[in-house]
Structure formats: C-alpha cells, structure tokens
Amino acid sequence: MPVQVYSLYIFDRHTECIYSKQWFQPAVAAAAPTPTPAALPPSDQATGTSPATLSAAQAAAAADPAAPSKPRRNKGADDAKLIFGTVFSLRNMVRKLGGDDDAFICFRTAQYKLHYYETPTNLRFALLTEPGAHSMRSVLHQIYINLWIEYVVKNPLAPVEHKGGEGVRNEMFELGLDKFIRGLM
C-alpha cells in the first residue's frame, strides 16, 4: 500500500540533526489572505503600509531601505530541533510511565504521523508520514541497515563523528534513500 512520506530526520548521539530530507509538506490549514495594497488605507500605497500601523523600528526600516533586515530563520534547523524535542520528551514520558521495557515507536496528529527508531549506537531516525500510515519501524530499520551502514558507516571518507552539527554529505546514501522512499509512495 503506497504511503505519503513527508520527511526524514537523523540525529546523532549528541542530539544534533546530521541529516534531514523533505519530500512533501504535510497539509496545513490555509493561512489568512494577505491584504492587497488597494485594500489598505490610501496614506502610503507605495510601501503597502499605513503610517498609523507602523512601529518606530518599522518606520525607520521603511524610510531607509539600506538598513539591515532581520536575519532569516533557518526553518529546517528549527523543525529539526522541534522534532527532536518532541521525540525526547515523549520517549522519556513513555519510559517513566511504562518502565524501561516499553519503547516509544510513533505518535499521530491530524496532519502527520511521526515514526521513531533508535539504533544501539544512539542514532535516532524520525520519519514523518501521512496520519493513516501503518508502522514504519521496519522501514526505518531497513534504512539504517541497508543504506546508513552500507553508504555512511562503511565509507572510509565519511567522518565517524559529526561534530558541530556537520551533516552527512554522501551522494550514494542520498540517491539510495530517495529511491527507497519513492518506492514506498
């Protein structure tokens, strides 16, 4: 049965996201439409804002286009941190409530289902799929055994530790993973 896979995250034992790949965005609620310049008050049609609605900092930035803008957020890094924080919290909660023998496998929301697999070397794989997907634990195990071990661990040029969040840069792993995941869809 085909399954919609949204993304995959791999975390090392130091809690750094060393690999992430996104295939599709999960469906989200439609955002509110942004007003067009014609719908705004006529006071400042050129910039699309009204002086009454500008803060002092926004007014200064609008007046001086050479002023530095706010730094852009790295959405991928933020998503990876949120995923790891969620997995870490849920895994600890499951262990406290169920004992050491119970394991956190997955959880589901209305938009996605997160599947989790932890290796004996503390690599953590998180796969986001459509909410109705069956357990993907065996798929994550296959990714670890057939792709990660073969193309990353056995590669003499690949670093053993990915310090400072240095990600995995392995073309064979990426091509194999993409082919494997697209075979599921």
C-alpha positions in Angstrom: 0.0 0.0 0.0 1.5 3.4 -1.0 2.2 5.8 1.8 2.9 9.5 1.6 6.3 10.3 3.2 6.8 13.9 4.2 10.4 14.0 5.7 13.2 12.1 7.4 15.4 13.3 10.2 18.5 11.6 11.5 20.0 12.7 14.9 23.4 11.6 16.3 24.1 10.6 19.9 25.0 14.3 20.6 21.4 15.3 19.7 22.5 17.1 16.5 20.5 16.7 13.3 23.0 15.2 11.0 20.7 14.6 8.1 17.2 15.8 7.0 15.3 15.4 3.8 11.9 16.6 2.9 9.8 15.1 0.1 6.4 16.7 0.7 4.9 19.3 3.0 2.1 18.0 5.3 -1.2 19.6 4.6 -1.8 22.5 6.9 -4.8 24.8 7.4 -5.0 27.7 4.9 -3.4 30.9 6.1 -5.4 34.1 6.2 -5.1 36.1 2.9 -2.7 39.0 2.9 -4.3 42.3 2.1 -3.6 43.9 -1.2 -2.3 47.4 -1.5 -5.7 48.5 -2.8 -7.4 47.2 0.4 -5.0 49.3 2.6 -5.6 52.9 3.6 -4.5 55.3 0.9 -1.9 57.0 3.1 1.1 55.0 1.8 0.2 52.9 -1.3 3.9 52.8 -2.4 5.1 50.7 0.6 1.7 49.0 1.2 1.6 50.2 4.8 -0.2 52.9 6.7 2.0 55.2 9.0 -0.5 54.7 11.8 0.2 50.9 11.8 4.0 51.2 11.7 6.1 50.9 14.8 9.1 53.2 15.1 11.5 50.5 14.0 9.4 49.6 11.0 9.0 53.2 10.0 12.8 53.6 10.2 13.3 50.5 8.1 10.8 51.7 5.5 12.4 55.1 5.3 16.0 53.6 5.0 15.9 50.7 2.5 19.7 50.2 3.0 19.2 49.3 6.7 19.9 45.7 7.5 16.8 43.5 7.7 16.1 40.9 10.3 18.1 37.7 9.9 16.2 34.9 8.3 15.4 31.9 10.4 16.6 28.6 9.3 13.3 26.7 9.1 14.9 23.3 8.6 17.1 23.7 11.7 14.1 24.9 13.7 12.0 22.0 12.5 14.7 19.5 13.4 15.0 21.0 16.9 11.3 20.8 17.4 11.2 17.2 16.2 14.0 16.1 18.5 12.5 17.9 21.5 9.1 16.2 20.9 10.7 12.8 20.5 13.0 13.3 23.5 10.0 14.3 25.7 7.7 11.6 24.6 10.4 8.9 24.8 11.2 10.0 28.4 7.5 10.1 29.3 6.9 6.6 27.9 9.9 5.2 29.9 8.7 6.8 33.1 5.1 5.7 32.8 5.7 2.2 31.3 9.1 1.2 32.6 12.4 0.6 30.8 10.9 -2.3 28.7 8.4 0.0 26.9 9.6 1.8 23.9 8.3 4.9 22.1 7.5 3.9 18.5 5.3 6.6 17.0 2.7 9.3 17.6 0.0 10.8 15.4 -1.6 14.2 14.9 -4.3 15.3 12.5 -1.6 16.4 9.9 1.1 13.7 10.2 2.4 10.6 12.0 5.9 10.5 13.4 7.7 7.2 13.4 10.8 6.7 15.6 13.6 4.3 15.5 16.7 4.3 17.8 19.8 2.2 17.0 22.1 0.6 19.5 24.7 3.4 18.8 22.1 6.0 19.7 21.4 7.2 16.2 17.8 8.4 16.1 15.6 8.2 13.0 12.4 10.2 12.8 10.1 9.7 9.7 7.1 11.9 9.2 4.3 10.4 7.1 0.6 10.8 6.4 -1.6 10.2 9.5 -3.1 6.9 8.3 0.2 5.2 7.6 0.9 1.8 9.3 4.0 1.3 11.4 7.2 2.3 9.6 9.6 0.9 12.2 10.7 -1.8 9.8 11.3 0.7 7.1 13.5 2.8 9.4 15.4 -0.3 10.3 15.9 -1.1 6.6 17.2 2.5 6.0 19.6 2.0 8.9 20.9 -1.4 7.8 20.8 -1.2 4.1 21.6 2.5 3.5 23.2 4.1 6.5 25.5 1.2 7.3 26.4 0.5 3.7 27.0 4.0 2.4 27.9 6.1 5.5 29.4 3.8 8.1 31.4 1.7 5.7 32.6 4.7 3.8 36.3 5.4 4.7 36.0 9.0 3.7 32.9 9.7 6.0 33.6 11.2 9.4 32.9 8.9 12.4 31.6 11.8 14.5 29.6 14.7 13.0 30.8 17.4 15.4 29.1 20.8 15.5 26.0 19.6 13.5 28.1 18.8 10.4 25.7 16.9 8.3 26.1 13.8 6.2 27.3 14.5 2.7 27.1 11.2 0.9 25.7 11.1 -2.7 25.2 7.3 -2.7 23.3 7.4 0.6 21.1 10.3 -0.7 20.3 8.6 -4.0 19.6 5.2 -2.3 17.4 6.9 0.3 15.4 8.8 -2.3 14.9 5.7 -4.5 13.9 3.7 -1.4 11.4 6.3 -0.1 9.9 6.9 -3.6 9.4 3.2 -3.9 7.1 3.3 -0.8 5.0 6.1 -2.3 
